[in-house]
Structure formats: C-alpha cells, structure tokens
Amino acid sequence: MQDFFQILPSIEGAAAEGRSVLFHPKRTAPAIARWGHIVGASPSWDHPCHFFDGTEETVRWIFTLDILNHCFWPDPGKPAWSVLYKGEEFSGYWGLAAALKRAKEHGIPVTDPRFLAGISKTELAEIFSFHGPGSVPHSGIEIPMFAERLANLQEAGEVILEKLDGNLMNLFDAASGSAAALSCLIVSHFPSFRDEALYRGERVYFWKKAQIFVSDVYCAFGGNSWGAFTDIARLTAFADYKLPQVLRELGIISYRPDLASKIEAMELLEPGSEEEVEIRAMTLHAVERLKQDFLHVGRTLTSPQIDNWLWNLGQVDEFRKHPYHRCRTIFY
C-alpha cells in the first residue's frame, strides 16, 4: 500500500534551498543542555477548558475544536478576543476551548454534523461572544477570521453527512489504528485541513491541524481507546507561529535581513509565499534535528513532545523578545 504520509520528505527542498531562513545545527545541543530538563513526557488533556467524557463524543468535540484552532492573534493595537467561562477570562486557544465547552454545557450541539452544516452566523457569534449563549447583548470583540471559521464548520458538517454517512468515527475504522493514516484521511476529506503549498513547483505538506487532531485524541485518551495509535511517533511537529519564534531565540534558526525586518514590523506574510513556507519547513527540520540530539543524550522523544517543549518555552518572556511571524491563514 502506498504511504501518503510524506510530510518530512516534502519539506526537504524548502529547508535545504531556502533563501530567507537559516539553520544553525551547532545551537541544538546547547539548547538541550540549557532547557532540555523541562521537557515533559507528553502534554496533559486535563484542563478546565477541555471536554472529556471518555466516549466518542470527546473525539467529535476535539474535531470541532481543531477545525477552529487557528489564528487567534489580533491586529497591532487591537485588543485580543476572549471569553468568560466560570468566572475566568480565557483568550487564544484556551478561549476557543472554553467557548466550545461552554456551548456544550448550554446544550448547543457543537459536535452534531447536522448542526454544523447549517450553523448560522448568529449562532456562531453567540458561541464566541464574551458572555456566551443566552447573554445580551452579543457584542464585543470578534474572533479573527470569523467568516472562515463559519464556512469551515459548515463544510465539515456537510462532508461528514455526505461522505461519511454522518459519522466521523468511520475515519477511525478506516485508519485501523494508524495515526499517519488518520491524518491522511482527515486531509483527503476536509479541505480546511489540507495544509499544503507549492514551493518552486513542488508540493509541500504540513498538515498541522490534521496532526493536531490525531495528537489531541491520543493525548485525551492517554493512548488508549480511540487514542490507541500504533504509530504515533510518525507525527511531525506542528508548524505554527510560536515554534519558529522560540527556535529563533534559541539561535537554532535565523532570518535574512529582509525577512527579519518584516517580522519585526509585524508585516503580514502571504500564505504559501516562499518566506512563509521556508519558516515552517525549517521549523520541522529543526525539530527533527533536536530529536536526534536528544537521542545523543539518552532521551527518546517524539516530534510532538519536542513541539510541546518548544511551545511551553514560548510562554516564557525570555522567548518573546522578537515577535512571531504574522500570516492570516486557516491552517495554523
């Protein structure tokens, strides 16, 4: 059977031949020596904003979450979107998770493909409003890329109804316990997960949200039940904004002056542009090198575990001296 999970081979050209992003392999070992002690075994799903009931409903909730899991940053000078959940304010990813968990607790069927296929602008705005369903008025700061999120939910509902007999779990049956196969199936069925680009005429695959979905299910179920994948180690890092920001601070990657000045000025990069593809490709390349160097010090880690390590470093002020690159996209 042909193996369609070809993310790492696809990014080799952009990582090796790129004009704008440089890789500094001599900086990986010092980064591990300085910060490697804080790597966790795996991220925990245990968080007040995460839904979990141990059934298929959790998988469906995670899928809705990951359809929407992209691009939370505000325009310069604008306030960030946030929601109120159980008396606490959450923004970004946690704001999204809180909004969906809150909606479910209010009886809104956010996992039902029929509801998703027909969801209206008003219904989604209510879910994303600061105070949540039933609150008046439904005003405030709109989540970025609202129209795209609405369209992607509708698309997902329609695909599940029309191509999967109304049941997302049919993809898990087809994947037969393979994380790589499930990622491929998600990408093949849902265009909003088809995170790909052309780089100098060659197709490059990142599949960030599809892999995040598989990883989230694995994490939520602790590698059991619906998360019992036999090849979870095949997943790559999840190329986004935060990882390259951290890799830059660690000195593992750097930018040519033209690109560096754009990022410092918070200029938008075009999705699929050479600069944007090179940043993401070099991110995956750097994580694979870090994985090798962790092995050299006796630690066997998966790429998602290293991803989580870098993401956690990104929450520390020391790794926020330079801004992350800006790109308005539905893929991360």
Buried (B, 14 or more C-beta within 10 A) or exposed (E): EEEEBEBBEBBBBBBEEBEBBEBEEEBBBBBBEEBBEEBEEBBEBEEEBBBBEEEBEBBBBBBBBBBBBBBBBEEEEEEEBBBBBEEEEBBEBBBBBBBBBBBBEEEBEBBBBEBBBEBEEEBBBBBBBBBBBEEEEBEBBEBBBBEBBBEBBBBBBBBBBEEBEEBBBBBBEBBEEBBBBBBBBBBBBBEBBBBBBEBEEEEBBBBBBBBBBBBBBBBBBEEEBBBBBEEBBBBBBBBBBBBBBBBBBBEBBBBBEEBBEBBEEEEEBEBBBBBBBBBBBBBBBBBBBBBEBBEEEEEEBBBBBBBBBBBBBBEEEEBBEEBBBBBBBBBB
